[in-house]
Amino acid sequence: MPPTDDPQQPPSDNGGGQHMHGFGGSPECSLCPICVALQALGSARPDVTSHLLSAARELALAVKTAAEGQVEATDRAQSVMSDRLTRINID
């Protein structure tokens, strides 16, 4: 569908059916969690935004640490299993 200049027409999507994160400019924004969060951050005081960003950073670091611990545990389990198994070549 070609773009129109009619103000009554809703803005078209990017062709792939995906929401372009208009930050409140389209009806989809009321349902999009990213747009809702950005609207809330945009209207918040700077100290609140700073605190939320700091908390998000700490959460990301905690998730990273947990993931690294899981990788280490998996590596240890594979090491233990490889020590117990013996390869037998069949001719």
Helices and strands as residue ranges (DSSP letters): G 27-30, H 33-43, H 46-84
